[in-house]
Amino acid sequence: MKIKFLGTAAYEGVPSLFCTCRVCQKAMKEGGRELRSRSQALINDELLLDFPPDTVWHFQRFCLDWTKIGDCLITHDHSDHLYPEDALMAVEAYSNQHRPLHFYAAQSGYEKLMACVPFAETAGAGISLVEPGRRFTAGEGGKYSVLPLRANHEDATSPVIYSISCEGKRLLYAHDTGVFYEDTWKGLKEEGRYDLISMDCTGCLEKAGPDYHMCLRDIRGVLERMRSEKLADEKTTVVLNHFSHNGGLTYEEMCREAEKEGMIVSYDGLELVV
């Protein structure tokens, strides 16, 4: 299973609009991996994770093939993860002929997508309601087994994290969330071992958690429990993702800390195969 990280920032992006902090100034000066757009990822070139306002930019930068992308999983309804206004570009007046995109979202995100009536009716799009703990399949022929689990984030946004399995491989996409709830742990244990885990690291070293978001300090505790319950082992790839300039560290600085833990720091365009 392949995952490509299209965007790797929190709501503000890096550099953040209007900001002159040290992290943002370095990103403006050096560019490259220091620059971060809003979080989005793509599995096997066909299963999209989230639909932020930077989707157009990701499409243009990474040459996304919309003849392959058929489904999009929404983690929650905050605008940096779901920007339904841009979904209206799917109507014929803007995009002509194309493959319809099927969205999966929990209650709040589902309602926002359904409110885009021209999109749903004219573009032939599908919008499915998901519930934490209720498994469903996505992708052509139902090739992906997807289990949404309750995220530790703002309840009004109907937040979920996703456990995704395909062809004997399993990954966990855990954004935006703080330290997991007990009912979420129960769902994870029913899934079994993960080949790749993408963890919320909005606070970098220690400026977050344990609710809403995490930092490296929180992630250490989560991974310790995952390993003790055989959900992860030495072969599990651990990726730190969803960064904010408020965490206070640049990409290079975060890499130095993550390498001590055997973890990978995401950047826009990072591609991994497990």
C-alpha positions as CSV (number, residue, x, y, z in Angstrom):
1,M,0.0,0.0,0.0
2,K,1.3,3.4,-1.0
3,I,0.6,6.7,0.7
4,K,1.5,10.1,-0.6
5,F,1.3,13.1,1.8
6,L,0.1,16.0,-0.4
7,G,-0.2,18.6,2.4
8,T,1.2,18.3,5.9
9,A,0.2,21.4,7.9
10,A,-2.5,22.4,10.3
11,Y,-5.0,25.1,9.5
12,E,-2.5,28.0,9.2
13,G,-0.1,26.3,6.8
14,V,3.7,27.0,7.0
15,P,4.5,29.8,6.7
16,S,1.2,31.1,8.2
17,L,-0.5,34.1,6.6
18,F,0.5,37.3,8.3
19,C,3.0,35.6,10.6
20,T,6.6,36.7,11.1
21,C,7.8,34.1,13.6
22,R,11.1,32.4,13.3
23,V,9.6,29.2,11.8
24,C,7.6,31.1,9.2
25,Q,10.5,33.3,8.2
26,K,12.8,30.3,7.7
27,A,10.1,28.6,5.5
28,M,9.8,31.8,3.4
29,K,13.5,32.0,3.0
30,E,14.4,28.4,2.3
31,G,11.3,26.9,0.8
32,G,11.5,23.2,0.0
33,R,10.4,20.9,2.8
34,E,9.9,23.8,5.2
35,L,6.8,24.9,3.2
36,R,3.6,23.1,4.2
37,S,0.1,23.3,2.8
38,R,-3.0,22.1,4.5
39,S,-3.2,18.4,5.3
40,Q,-4.3,15.9,2.7
41,A,-3.1,12.4,1.6
42,L,-3.6,9.9,-1.2
43,I,-3.5,6.1,-1.0
44,N,-2.5,4.1,-4.0
45,D,-3.2,7.1,-6.2
46,E,-7.0,6.5,-5.8
47,L,-8.3,7.0,-2.3
48,L,-8.2,10.6,-1.1
49,L,-8.0,11.6,2.6
50,D,-9.6,14.9,3.3
51,F,-10.6,17.8,0.9
52,P,-8.9,21.0,2.1
53,P,-8.8,24.4,0.4
54,D,-5.4,23.5,-1.0
55,T,-6.8,20.6,-3.0
56,V,-6.5,22.6,-6.3
57,W,-2.9,23.3,-5.5
58,H,-2.2,19.7,-4.7
59,F,-3.8,18.6,-8.0
60,Q,-1.7,21.1,-9.9
61,R,1.6,20.4,-8.1
62,F,1.4,16.6,-8.0
63,C,-0.5,16.0,-11.2
64,L,-3.3,14.0,-9.5
65,D,-5.1,11.7,-11.9
66,W,-8.9,12.2,-11.4
67,T,-9.6,9.3,-13.6
68,K,-8.2,7.1,-10.8
69,I,-9.5,9.0,-7.7
70,G,-13.0,7.8,-6.9
71,D,-13.4,8.2,-3.1
72,C,-12.6,10.7,-0.4
73,L,-12.6,10.1,3.3
74,I,-13.3,13.2,5.5
75,T,-11.8,13.2,9.0
76,H,-14.0,16.1,10.3
77,D,-15.6,19.4,9.1
78,H,-13.0,22.0,10.0
79,S,-12.3,24.0,6.9
80,D,-8.6,22.9,6.6
81,H,-9.9,19.3,6.2
82,L,-13.2,19.9,4.4
83,Y,-13.8,22.8,2.1
84,P,-17.0,21.9,0.3
85,E,-17.2,25.1,-1.7
86,D,-14.5,23.7,-3.9
87,A,-16.4,20.5,-4.5
88,L,-18.7,22.7,-6.6
89,M,-16.0,22.7,-9.2
90,A,-17.2,19.2,-10.1
91,V,-20.3,20.6,-11.9
92,E,-20.1,20.5,-15.7
93,A,-19.9,24.2,-16.0
94,Y,-16.5,24.2,-14.4
95,S,-15.0,20.8,-15.1
96,N,-16.8,19.3,-18.0
97,Q,-16.7,15.5,-18.0
98,H,-15.0,13.6,-15.2
99,R,-15.3,10.8,-12.9
100,P,-17.7,11.4,-10.0
101,L,-16.1,11.6,-6.5
102,H,-17.7,9.8,-3.6
103,F,-17.3,11.4,-0.2
104,Y,-17.5,9.6,3.2
105,A,-18.0,11.8,6.2
106,A,-19.4,11.7,9.7
107,Q,-22.5,13.7,10.7
108,S,-21.3,17.3,10.6
109,G,-19.2,16.9,7.4
110,Y,-22.0,14.9,5.8
111,E,-24.4,17.8,6.4
112,K,-22.0,20.4,5.0
113,L,-21.5,18.3,1.8
114,M,-25.2,17.7,1.4
115,A,-25.8,21.4,1.6
116,C,-23.9,21.7,-1.7
117,V,-27.0,20.7,-3.6
118,P,-25.8,21.7,-7.1
119,F,-22.7,19.6,-6.5
120,A,-24.6,16.5,-5.4
121,E,-27.3,16.8,-8.1
122,T,-25.4,18.0,-11.1
123,A,-22.0,16.3,-10.6
124,G,-23.6,12.9,-9.8
125,A,-21.5,12.8,-6.6
126,G,-22.0,10.3,-3.9
127,I,-22.1,11.3,-0.2
128,S,-22.2,8.6,2.5
129,L,-22.7,9.1,6.2
130,V,-20.1,7.2,8.3
131,E,-20.4,6.4,12.0
132,P,-17.5,5.7,14.5
133,G,-17.1,1.9,14.9
134,R,-19.1,1.0,11.8
135,R,-17.0,-0.5,9.1
136,F,-17.5,0.2,5.4
137,T,-15.8,-0.5,2.1
138,A,-14.4,2.0,-0.4
139,G,-12.6,2.0,-3.7
140,E,-13.5,0.1,-6.9
141,G,-14.9,-3.3,-6.0
142,G,-14.7,-2.4,-2.3
143,K,-11.0,-3.1,-2.2
144,Y,-10.5,-1.0,1.0
145,S,-11.9,-2.0,4.3
146,V,-12.3,1.2,6.3
147,L,-13.1,1.5,10.0
148,P,-13.8,5.1,11.3
149,L,-13.1,5.5,15.0
150,R,-13.9,8.4,17.3
151,A,-11.2,11.1,17.4
152,N,-10.3,13.2,20.5
153,H,-11.1,16.5,18.9
154,E,-13.9,19.1,18.9
155,D,-17.1,17.1,19.1
156,A,-19.1,19.5,17.1
157,T,-17.0,18.6,14.0
158,S,-17.9,14.9,14.2
159,P,-14.2,13.9,14.2
160,V,-13.0,10.5,13.2
161,I,-9.7,8.8,12.5
162,Y,-9.4,6.0,9.9
163,S,-8.1,2.5,10.0
164,I,-7.7,1.4,6.4
165,S,-6.9,-2.1,5.2
166,C,-6.1,-3.3,1.7
167,E,-4.4,-6.5,0.3
168,G,-3.0,-7.6,3.7
169,K,-1.7,-4.2,4.7
170,R,-3.1,-1.8,7.2
171,L,-2.6,1.9,8.0
172,L,-3.9,4.3,10.6
173,Y,-4.5,7.9,9.6
174,A,-4.9,9.7,13.0
175,H,-5.6,13.4,12.3
176,D,-6.9,15.6,14.0
177,T,-6.9,13.9,17.4
178,G,-5.5,14.0,20.8
179,V,-4.7,10.9,22.9
180,F,-7.2,8.2,21.9
181,Y,-10.4,7.5,23.9
182,E,-10.9,4.1,25.4
183,D,-13.6,3.1,22.9
184,T,-11.2,4.0,20.1
185,W,-8.5,1.8,21.7
186,K,-11.1,-1.0,21.7
187,G,-11.7,-0.6,17.9
188,L,-7.9,-0.5,17.2
189,K,-7.4,-3.8,19.1
190,E,-10.0,-5.5,17.0
191,E,-8.1,-4.4,13.9
192,G,-4.7,-5.8,14.8
193,R,-1.2,-4.8,13.8
194,Y,-0.5,-1.7,11.7
195,D,2.1,-1.4,8.9
196,L,2.0,2.4,9.0
197,I,0.7,4.9,11.5
198,S,0.4,8.6,10.6
199,M,0.1,10.5,13.9
200,D,-1.0,14.1,14.7
201,C,2.0,16.1,15.8
202,T,0.6,19.6,15.6
203,G,2.5,20.7,18.8
204,C,5.9,19.4,17.7
205,L,7.8,18.5,20.9
206,E,5.5,19.4,23.7
207,K,3.0,22.2,22.8
208,A,-0.1,20.2,22.5
209,G,-2.3,17.5,24.0
210,P,-3.6,15.4,25.4
211,D,-6.9,16.6,23.8
212,Y,-7.6,17.9,20.3
213,H,-4.0,17.5,19.0
214,M,-0.8,15.8,20.0
215,C,2.9,16.4,20.2
216,L,5.9,14.1,20.3
217,R,5.5,13.7,24.1
218,D,1.9,12.4,23.6
219,I,2.8,10.2,20.7
220,R,5.5,8.4,22.7
221,G,2.8,7.3,25.2
222,V,0.3,6.3,22.4
223,L,3.0,4.2,20.7
224,E,4.1,2.6,23.9
225,R,0.6,1.3,24.4
226,M,0.2,0.3,20.8
227,R,3.3,-1.8,21.0
228,S,2.3,-3.3,24.3
229,E,-1.0,-4.4,22.8
230,K,0.7,-5.6,19.6
231,L,-0.8,-3.0,17.4
232,A,2.7,-1.8,16.3
233,D,6.2,-3.3,16.4
234,E,9.7,-2.5,15.2
235,K,8.6,-2.9,11.5
236,T,5.7,-0.5,11.8
237,T,6.4,2.8,10.0
238,V,5.6,5.8,12.2
239,V,5.0,9.2,10.5
240,L,4.6,12.5,12.3
241,N,2.2,14.7,10.4
242,H,0.0,17.8,10.6
243,F,2.4,20.5,11.9
244,S,1.8,24.1,13.0
245,H,4.3,26.9,13.2
246,N,3.1,27.3,16.7
247,G,4.9,24.1,17.6
248,G,8.1,26.2,17.3
249,L,10.3,23.9,15.2
250,T,11.3,23.9,11.6
251,Y,11.3,20.7,9.5
252,E,15.0,20.2,10.0
253,E,14.8,20.6,13.7
254,M,11.8,18.3,14.0
255,C,13.7,15.7,11.9
256,R,16.6,15.7,14.4
257,E,14.2,14.9,17.2
258,A,12.2,12.3,15.3
259,E,15.3,10.4,14.2
260,K,16.1,9.7,17.9
261,E,12.7,7.9,18.0
262,G,13.0,6.1,14.7
263,M,10.1,8.1,13.3
264,I,9.7,9.9,9.9
265,V,8.7,13.6,9.7
266,S,6.3,14.2,6.8
267,Y,6.7,16.9,4.2
268,D,4.5,17.9,1.3
269,G,5.2,15.2,-1.4
270,L,6.5,12.5,0.9
271,E,5.6,9.1,-0.6
272,L,5.9,5.8,1.4
273,V,5.2,2.2,0.5
274,V,4.4,-0.5,3.0
